[in-house]
Amino acid sequence: MTGIVYKSTGSYYTVKTEENQVYECRIKGKFRIKGIKSTNPIAVGDIVDFELDNTTDEEIGQIHHIHDRKNYIVRKSVNLSKQTHIIAANIDVVFLLITINNPPTTTSFIDRFLVTAEAYGIEAVLIFNKIDTYDQAMQDEQLYLQYIYSQIGYKCIRVSAQEGKGIEQLKEMMKEKVSMFSGHSGVGKSTLVNALEPSLQLKTKTISEQSKQGQHTTTFAEMYDLSFAAKIIDTPGIKGFGIVDMEKEEISGFFPEFFKLKNQCKFNNCLHKDEPHCAIKKALEEDKIAWSRYNSYLKILEGDDEHYRTDIYNDDRIASDETRK
């Protein structure tokens, strides 16, 4: 039988077939995925083949094959630094929730997220949430950010989970797709998911006034079927999610507006810093590339990743105080 992994608790996997039959499964033997040193060979979103174990009275499945993944997202293992932990697989789109204030989402943070999504080959959509709370200055800033990223080619949507604005448009973007949501603590991920599908009743917790940090509300990854022909993966908070390993010469390739101009640079290995006849620097001077994007690129290029503590895909992502200054 073949099915999709809907839930992973570490030792057991909940698998649902096309006929909507649900089975609890274990791994049969050891799996080694080529090119991935992972602490968990199977993740939520994986398509697997399994057979029922007839040696027990319970209908326990034995997973014996994993189908090729179109993509996957990993993080560094907490205890085994040389290994990774697969967060989820076969994701169609990741939505980044952005708020202008309470909490503020920096452009550096947005760009780091987008580069990672590009590297993993996953479509990214920017959701500007809490628009009902914006004054004129905040609205101007939001529209300016939306202009920057729309010009690059990223889809943007304005939403108010509290007032229901943009919800139907968001549903249309999620139909027939497997989605994940991400964002800083307090951006309203769980509130938004509950607005999309009230029956889920995902737990929400307020931000600590003292620490300004959200609290984790899930303990394992799980996929949910939504009533409007969509799927969403909810995962526990994950620390240490940052830029995937890549060579310095590769980084600009994950900035779409940079990539379009790379072949116009004099040098093939141009890092777009001090080299002469650089097309990216020229476009920057002509205001064809946003300075905020270029500054983000330089930070990533210089490996300025240690200032970030990121808890991804559970509404909990925190930049350190030092980074915000």
C-alpha positions as CSV (number, residue, x, y, z in Angstrom):
1,M,0.0,0.0,0.0
2,T,1.0,3.6,-0.6
3,G,0.3,6.6,1.5
4,I,1.4,10.0,2.8
5,V,3.0,10.5,6.3
6,Y,0.7,12.8,8.2
7,K,2.4,12.6,11.6
8,S,5.8,11.7,13.0
9,T,6.4,11.0,16.7
10,G,9.9,9.6,16.3
11,S,9.0,5.9,16.6
12,Y,5.6,5.8,15.0
13,Y,4.3,7.3,11.7
14,T,0.6,8.0,10.9
15,V,0.1,7.2,7.2
16,K,-3.0,8.0,5.2
17,T,-3.8,6.3,1.9
18,E,-5.6,7.8,-1.2
19,E,-8.7,6.0,0.1
20,N,-8.4,8.0,3.4
21,Q,-7.5,4.9,5.4
22,V,-5.2,5.7,8.3
23,Y,-2.6,3.3,9.6
24,E,0.0,3.5,12.4
25,C,3.4,2.4,10.9
26,R,6.9,1.7,11.9
27,I,10.1,1.6,9.9
28,K,11.1,-1.8,8.5
29,G,14.9,-2.0,8.9
30,K,17.2,1.0,8.4
31,F,16.7,3.6,5.7
32,R,19.6,5.5,4.2
33,I,18.7,8.4,2.0
34,K,21.4,9.1,-0.5
35,G,23.2,12.4,0.3
36,I,21.4,13.0,3.6
37,K,22.9,12.2,7.0
38,S,19.7,12.5,8.9
39,T,18.5,11.6,12.4
40,N,15.0,10.8,11.0
41,P,14.9,9.1,7.7
42,I,11.1,9.6,7.3
43,A,9.3,13.0,7.7
44,V,5.8,14.4,7.5
45,G,4.9,14.8,3.8
46,D,6.9,11.8,2.6
47,I,5.2,9.4,0.3
48,V,5.8,5.8,1.5
49,D,5.1,2.2,0.6
50,F,4.1,-0.1,3.5
51,E,2.6,-3.4,4.3
52,L,0.6,-4.6,7.2
53,D,2.3,-6.7,9.9
54,N,0.2,-9.9,10.2
55,T,2.1,-11.1,13.2
56,T,0.1,-9.0,15.6
57,D,-3.6,-8.5,16.3
58,E,-3.3,-4.7,15.6
59,E,-3.1,-3.3,12.1
60,I,0.5,-2.0,12.4
61,G,2.2,-1.1,9.1
62,Q,5.8,-1.6,8.2
63,I,7.2,1.1,6.0
64,H,9.7,-0.4,3.5
65,H,10.1,2.2,0.8
66,I,10.3,6.1,0.5
67,H,9.4,7.7,-2.8
68,D,11.7,10.3,-4.2
69,R,11.2,13.7,-2.7
70,K,10.7,16.8,-4.8
71,N,12.1,18.8,-1.9
72,Y,12.6,18.8,1.8
73,I,13.6,21.2,4.6
74,V,16.2,20.3,7.2
75,R,17.7,21.8,10.3
76,K,20.9,20.9,12.2
77,S,20.3,18.1,14.7
78,V,20.3,19.5,18.3
79,N,22.6,16.8,19.7
80,L,24.5,15.6,16.6
81,S,25.9,18.7,14.9
82,K,27.2,16.8,11.9
83,Q,23.7,15.4,11.1
84,T,20.5,17.0,10.1
85,H,16.8,16.6,11.1
86,I,14.3,16.6,8.2
87,I,11.5,19.0,9.1
88,A,9.1,18.1,6.3
89,A,9.1,16.9,2.7
90,N,7.2,17.5,-0.6
91,I,6.1,21.1,0.3
92,D,4.5,23.2,-2.4
93,V,4.6,26.6,-0.7
94,V,5.9,28.2,2.5
95,F,4.1,31.4,3.7
96,L,6.1,33.9,5.8
97,L,4.0,36.0,8.1
98,I,5.3,39.5,8.4
99,T,4.2,42.2,10.8
100,I,5.5,45.8,10.7
101,N,5.2,46.2,14.5
102,N,4.4,44.0,17.5
103,P,6.7,42.3,16.6
104,P,8.7,44.0,13.8
105,T,9.9,41.8,11.0
106,T,13.2,43.1,9.6
107,T,14.1,43.0,5.9
108,S,17.3,41.0,6.8
109,F,15.1,38.4,8.3
110,I,12.7,38.2,5.3
111,D,15.6,37.9,2.9
112,R,17.3,35.2,4.9
113,F,14.0,33.2,4.8
114,L,13.6,33.8,1.0
115,V,17.1,32.7,0.2
116,T,16.6,29.5,2.2
117,A,13.3,28.8,0.4
118,E,15.0,29.4,-2.9
119,A,17.8,27.0,-2.0
120,Y,15.3,24.3,-1.0
121,G,13.3,24.8,-4.2
122,I,10.1,25.8,-2.5
123,E,7.8,28.6,-3.5
124,A,7.6,31.4,-0.9
125,V,4.7,33.8,-0.4
126,L,4.8,36.8,1.9
127,I,1.8,37.4,4.1
128,F,1.5,40.9,5.6
129,N,-0.6,40.2,8.7
130,K,-2.4,42.4,11.3
131,I,-3.1,45.2,8.7
132,D,-6.1,46.2,10.8
133,T,-3.7,47.5,13.4
134,Y,-1.6,49.8,11.1
135,D,-1.5,53.5,11.4
136,Q,-0.6,55.6,8.3
137,A,3.2,55.4,8.8
138,M,3.0,51.6,9.3
139,Q,0.8,51.2,6.3
140,D,3.2,53.2,4.1
141,E,6.1,51.0,5.3
142,Q,4.1,47.8,4.6
143,L,3.2,49.0,1.1
144,Y,6.8,49.9,0.4
145,L,8.0,46.4,1.4
146,Q,5.2,44.9,-0.7
147,Y,6.4,46.9,-3.7
148,I,10.0,45.8,-3.3
149,Y,9.2,42.1,-3.2
150,S,6.4,42.2,-5.8
151,Q,8.9,43.8,-8.2
152,I,11.3,40.9,-7.6
153,G,8.5,38.5,-8.4
154,Y,7.3,37.3,-5.0
155,K,3.6,36.9,-4.3
156,C,2.4,39.1,-1.5
157,I,-0.9,39.2,0.3
158,R,-2.4,41.6,2.9
159,V,-4.3,39.8,5.7
160,S,-6.1,40.5,9.0
161,A,-6.8,37.2,10.7
162,Q,-8.8,39.1,13.4
163,E,-11.1,40.8,10.8
164,G,-11.1,38.1,8.2
165,K,-9.5,40.3,5.5
166,G,-7.6,38.4,2.8
167,I,-8.7,35.0,4.1
168,E,-10.5,33.9,0.9
169,Q,-7.7,35.1,-1.3
170,L,-5.2,33.1,0.9
171,K,-7.4,30.0,0.6
172,E,-7.3,30.2,-3.1
173,M,-3.5,30.3,-3.0
174,M,-3.4,27.2,-0.8
175,K,-5.9,25.0,-2.7
176,E,-4.6,21.7,-4.0
177,K,-1.2,22.4,-2.2
178,V,0.8,21.4,0.8
179,S,1.6,24.5,2.8
180,M,3.7,25.6,5.8
181,F,3.5,28.8,7.7
182,S,6.4,30.6,9.4
183,G,7.2,33.9,11.2
184,H,8.4,35.7,14.3
185,S,6.8,35.1,17.7
186,G,3.5,36.9,17.9
187,V,2.9,37.4,14.1
188,G,-0.3,35.3,14.5
189,K,0.4,32.0,12.8
190,S,-2.0,29.9,14.9
191,T,-4.7,32.6,14.9
192,L,-4.5,32.8,11.1
193,V,-4.7,29.0,10.7
194,N,-7.7,28.9,13.0
195,A,-9.3,31.7,10.8
196,L,-8.7,29.5,7.8
197,E,-10.0,26.3,9.4
198,P,-11.8,27.0,12.8
199,S,-12.3,23.3,13.4
200,L,-8.6,22.8,13.9
201,Q,-8.5,24.9,17.0
202,L,-4.7,25.1,17.1
203,K,-3.4,26.3,20.4
204,T,-2.4,29.9,20.7
205,K,-0.3,31.5,23.4
206,T,0.4,35.1,24.1
207,I,3.9,36.5,24.0
208,S,5.6,37.0,27.3
209,E,5.8,40.7,28.0
210,Q,9.1,40.3,29.7
211,S,10.9,38.2,27.0
212,K,8.8,39.1,24.0
213,Q,9.2,35.5,22.9
214,G,6.4,33.1,21.9
215,Q,6.0,29.7,23.5
216,H,6.0,26.4,21.7
217,T,2.5,24.9,21.4
218,T,3.3,21.7,19.4
219,T,5.6,18.8,20.2
220,F,5.7,16.9,16.8
221,A,5.1,17.6,13.2
222,E,1.6,16.9,11.8
223,M,-0.2,17.4,8.5
224,Y,-3.9,18.4,8.4
225,D,-6.5,18.2,5.6
226,L,-8.4,21.4,5.3
227,S,-12.0,21.7,4.1
228,F,-11.1,23.7,1.0
229,A,-8.9,21.0,-0.7
230,A,-5.6,22.0,0.9
231,K,-3.1,20.6,3.3
232,I,-1.1,22.3,6.0
233,I,1.9,21.1,8.0
234,D,2.2,22.3,11.6
235,T,5.5,21.6,13.3
236,P,7.2,22.2,16.6
237,G,9.5,25.1,17.1
238,I,12.9,24.4,15.6
239,K,16.1,26.2,16.6
240,G,19.1,26.7,14.4
241,F,17.3,26.9,11.1
242,G,19.4,29.2,8.9
243,I,21.1,29.4,5.6
244,V,21.8,26.0,4.1
245,D,25.4,25.1,3.2
246,M,26.4,26.8,0.0
247,E,29.5,28.3,-1.6
248,K,29.9,32.1,-1.5
249,E,29.7,32.2,-5.3
250,E,26.3,30.5,-5.1
251,I,24.5,32.9,-2.7
252,S,23.7,35.6,-5.2
253,G,21.9,33.0,-7.3
254,F,19.2,32.7,-4.7
255,F,18.5,36.4,-5.0
256,P,16.3,36.4,-8.2
257,E,17.0,40.0,-9.2
258,F,20.7,39.4,-8.8
259,F,20.6,36.1,-10.8
260,K,19.1,37.9,-13.8
261,L,22.2,40.2,-14.0
262,K,25.0,37.8,-13.0
263,N,26.0,37.1,-16.6
264,Q,26.5,40.8,-17.2
265,C,29.3,41.0,-14.6
266,K,32.9,41.0,-16.0
267,F,34.0,38.1,-13.8
268,N,32.1,34.8,-13.7
269,N,32.9,34.4,-10.0
270,C,32.0,38.0,-9.1
271,L,30.9,38.4,-5.4
272,H,29.4,41.8,-6.2
273,K,31.5,43.5,-3.5
274,D,34.7,45.3,-4.8
275,E,35.0,43.8,-8.2
276,P,35.1,46.2,-11.2
277,H,32.3,46.2,-13.8
278,C,29.8,44.5,-11.5
279,A,26.3,44.5,-13.0
280,I,24.7,44.2,-9.5
281,K,26.6,47.2,-8.1
282,K,25.6,49.2,-11.2
283,A,21.9,48.3,-10.8
284,L,22.2,49.2,-7.1
285,E,23.5,52.7,-8.0
286,E,20.6,53.1,-10.5
287,D,18.0,52.1,-7.8
288,K,17.1,49.0,-9.8
289,I,18.0,46.8,-6.8
290,A,16.9,47.7,-3.2
291,W,19.7,48.6,-0.8
292,S,18.0,46.5,1.9
293,R,18.3,43.4,-0.3
294,Y,22.0,44.1,-1.0
295,N,22.7,44.7,2.7
296,S,21.1,41.3,3.4
297,Y,23.2,39.7,0.7
298,L,26.4,41.1,2.3
299,K,25.4,39.8,5.7
300,I,24.8,36.3,4.4
301,L,28.0,36.4,2.3
302,E,30.0,37.3,5.4
303,G,28.4,34.5,7.4
304,D,26.6,36.8,9.8
305,D,24.3,34.0,10.8
306,E,25.3,33.5,14.5
307,H,23.2,36.5,15.6
308,Y,20.0,34.7,14.7
309,R,18.2,32.3,16.9
310,T,15.4,31.0,14.7
311,D,12.5,28.8,15.7
312,I,10.8,28.1,12.4
313,Y,7.4,27.0,11.4
314,N,5.7,27.3,14.7
315,D,5.0,31.0,15.0
316,D,8.2,31.3,17.0
317,R,11.2,32.9,15.2
318,I,13.3,35.3,17.2
319,A,16.2,37.6,16.1
320,S,18.6,38.3,18.9
321,D,18.6,41.7,20.6
322,E,22.0,42.4,19.2
323,T,20.7,41.9,15.6
324,R,17.8,44.2,16.1
325,K,19.9,47.1,17.2
